[in-house]
Each structure stands twice: as structure tokens, then as C-alpha cells.
Amino acid sequence: MACWRPVRRYARMSKDDILNDDDDSAIPDSLLWSRDLEKHSFGEFSFAVVQANEVIEDYSQVETGRDATFIGVYDGHGGPDASRFISDHLFLNLMRHARERGTISEEILRSAFSATEDGFLTLVRRSCGIKPLIAAVGSCCLVGVIWRGMLYVANLGDSRAVIASLGRSSKIVAEQLTRDHNASLEEVRQELKSLHPDDSQIVVMKRGVWRIKGHHSVFQQIRFLWNILFIQHQVSRSIGDAYLKRPEFSLDSSFPRFHLP
């Protein structure tokens, strides 16, 4: 509730929504939710969520056991399909690989990520005939696993894991544990250029922003002529985004913005 009350104050829409700070049940907001402190194998955890969009494109999960704790944050874009698929399958893939090896390691975490990516691309392959825009759905994927006192962190995209500790004079010191995969960073652009030396369009500056393949897309639901989603591809690693990865998923002529050299 220490997090919850300030968020509620920030989220007020008008002076008529004034809340009593001691009244935790007043005017519930379906876009805000939290879980208070609960125990896990090496301490306690809690979380608070502010939902940004009416349609949830982001998923998160916390799984606790006797020897391990799993935390996942999946920042979707283009739709909820990829982030929902990750939420349903990544942890299960990790458990399957961990049981086979009898432990958790960096290699096993990588294997779980790869299995989840392969599974989602299989779903795209099966679905794109009736739902072509699923080829343009993707998600960042950030995971932390505590296993017998060791913290493992895995990341695709530009979500961040941060660890906090008490420094001198009891001040909290924050340390970023992950590296952002975002085309706004010079090191990421250089990495992309080195991986794709024959593609002069792999990163392009458009309207003051660096983008993968110069891509800046507006999806349209053609039948109703509604603009339903606006997406900017700045992340250089993700689960999904199949049309940016494999020619077989290039969308048909109804979606000219997705035809990429």
C-alpha cells in the first residue's frame, strides 16, 4: 500500500475524485492493481501495476517455490498475442529444461527463451493465413530467477532489471543489471550494422528517431478503416516480430508498409 496510495493520488482525473489516504477501498480503479508483501524462498516480494492501454499488451508473473523464485515482465507491442504466449509458456519451458538437467543455469535460461521463440513462430505460421497481422506482433521479455541464492537475469528488448542496495549513510543505490536492446544506443546500431553488413537500411534515422529497418508503422483493420495501433520498432531483440526476421512471414500486398527489403 506504500506504493498504491501515491499512484492513486497521481491517477486522479478530477477534483471530485479526491480520496481519503486512509481509505484503501475507495473508488477502485480497474487499471491499477497490486499485491502486498509475500514470502519467497529468499525473502519477500510485492508488485504494483499501472495499466497504460485499454487492451492489455503486457503481462507479468511471479512464481515461487522452495528453492527458486521466478519473475517475468513481458512488454508487448502490436497486440497481446506474443506477451500472452510468453506468460503461458516461458516458465513451463524453463521448468522442463531445468528438470532434464537437474539445475538452473545461464544455458538453460537461454534454451527456455529459444524454445518460447520457436513456439511462438510456430503459432504465427499456423495463424497468419487467417490473422496476417500476428506476424507483426512481438514482445520484450525480461526475466529474473533466484536459484539457491544465485540471481540469473535474461533480457530481450528494452525493459530493465535494477537491483537496489543500501550504500553509505543508508542511502539506496540502484544498479542496472541488463543492457537495453534499443536502436537509440550507438552500441546497438553498431552491432546491427556488423551483423548485417550488406543491408544499408538495417538502421535508419526517421523523424529524429533511430529505427530498425527505418520502420514506423500504422496497422489498419482494412475492413473498417480504423487505425487500431501505432508502433515504433526501436527494440533490436524480441520474441515474435516474425516479419522482421524471416521472409516467409512478409505480409501480403494488403499491408504495403510491411514489405521490407
C-alpha positions, 0 to 999 in steps of 0.5 A: 500500500506504500506504493498504491496510495501515491499512484492513486493520488497521481491517477486522479482525473478530477477534483471530485475524485479526491480520496481519503489516504486512509481509505484503501477501498475507495473508488477502485480503479480497474487499471491499477492493481497490486499485491502486498508483501509475500514470502519467497524462498529468499525473502519477500516480494510485492508488485504494483501495476499501472495499466497504460492501454485499454487492451492489455499488451503486457503481462507479468508473473511471479512464481515461487517455490522452495528453492527458486523464485521466478519473475517475468515482465513481458512488454508487448507491442502490436497486440497481446498475442506474443506477451500472452504466449510468453506468460503461458509458456516461458516458465513451463519451458524453463521448468522442463529444461531445468528438470532434464538437467537437474539445475538452473543455469545461464544455458538453460535460461537461454534454451527456455527463451529459444524454445518460447521463440520457436513456439511462438513462430510456430503459432504465427505460421499456423495463424497468419493465413487467417490473422496476417497481422500476428506476424507483426506482433512481438514482445520484450521479455525480461526475466529474473530467477533466484536459484539457491541464492544465485540471481540469473537475469535474461533480457530481450528488448528494452525493459530493465532489471535494477537491483537496489542496495543500501550504500553509505549513510543508508542511502539506496543505490540502484544498479542496472543489471541488463543492457537495453536492446534499443536502436537509440544506443550507438552500441546497438546500431553498431552491432546491427550494422556488423551483423548485417553488413550488406543491408544499408537500411538495417538502421535508419534515422526517421523523424529524429528517431533511430529505427530498425529497418527505418520502420514506423508503422500504422496497422489498419483493420482494412475492413473498417478503416480504423487505425487500431495501433501505432508502433515504433520498432526501436527494440533490436531483440524480441520474441515474435516480430516474425516479419522482421526476421524471416521472409516467409512471414512478409505480409501480403500486398494488403499491408504495403508498409510491411514489405521490407527489403 
